[in-house]
Amino acid sequence: MAIELTDELVALEQVAWDEIQAGALTVDTAEAVWVAVAAHAEADTDTGEITCPTCQSVHALGSPP
């Protein structure tokens, strides 16, 4: 099964990765990625939850980790 990502999500992930590599990930960037991932997941699921890739916990869609 392929996962299709939006151009916006890929761009946000790239910004976050660049910041991580520079040791300068900001809360604003991390939150923007989380919101975009949650919105993308919400478009693909009706459970109202997403499993966080960082902590493996289940969170309500749209809520910060």
C-alpha distance (Angstrom), angle and dihedral (degrees) to the residues before:
residue distance angle dihedral
M1 . . .
A2 3.79 . .
I3 3.76 121.7 .
E4 3.77 112.5 -138.5
L5 3.79 114.6 -153.1
T6 3.78 127.6 -166.3
D7 3.79 120.0 -115.9
E8 3.82 88.4 -116.9
L9 3.80 92.2 55.4
V10 3.80 92.7 47.5
A11 3.81 90.5 49.6
L12 3.82 91.8 49.5
E13 3.79 91.1 48.0
Q14 3.82 89.4 51.2
V15 3.81 91.7 51.9
A16 3.81 90.1 49.1
W17 3.80 92.3 47.7
D18 3.81 91.1 49.8
E19 3.81 90.4 50.2
I20 3.82 91.2 47.5
Q21 3.80 91.1 51.2
A22 3.81 89.7 50.7
G23 3.82 91.3 47.5
A24 3.78 89.9 -118.2
L25 3.81 108.6 104.9
T26 3.79 107.9 158.2
V27 3.77 128.0 -147.0
D28 3.81 89.1 -123.3
T29 3.80 91.9 56.1
A30 3.79 93.6 44.8
E31 3.80 91.0 49.3
A32 3.80 92.4 47.3
V33 3.80 90.2 53.2
W34 3.82 91.9 46.7
V35 3.81 92.1 50.8
A36 3.80 91.9 47.2
V37 3.81 92.7 48.3
A38 3.80 91.1 47.8
A39 3.80 91.8 49.1
H40 3.80 90.4 48.8
A41 3.78 91.5 48.9
E42 3.79 91.4 46.8
A43 3.79 89.2 56.6
D44 3.82 88.6 55.6
T45 3.80 102.1 40.8
D46 3.76 140.8 41.7
T47 3.80 97.7 -158.4
G48 3.79 94.7 93.6
E49 3.81 90.6 -134.2
I50 3.78 138.4 92.1
T51 3.80 130.3 -164.5
C52 3.79 108.5 -124.2
P53 3.81 110.5 -123.7
T54 3.80 89.9 -149.4
C55 3.79 103.6 50.5
Q56 3.83 100.2 12.5
S57 3.81 90.0 -129.6
V58 3.79 122.1 134.1
H59 3.81 113.8 -112.9
A60 3.78 132.3 -177.6
L61 3.79 110.7 -101.3
G62 3.77 113.3 -93.5
S63 3.79 95.0 18.2
P64 3.79 118.4 116.1
P65 3.80 117.4 -108.6
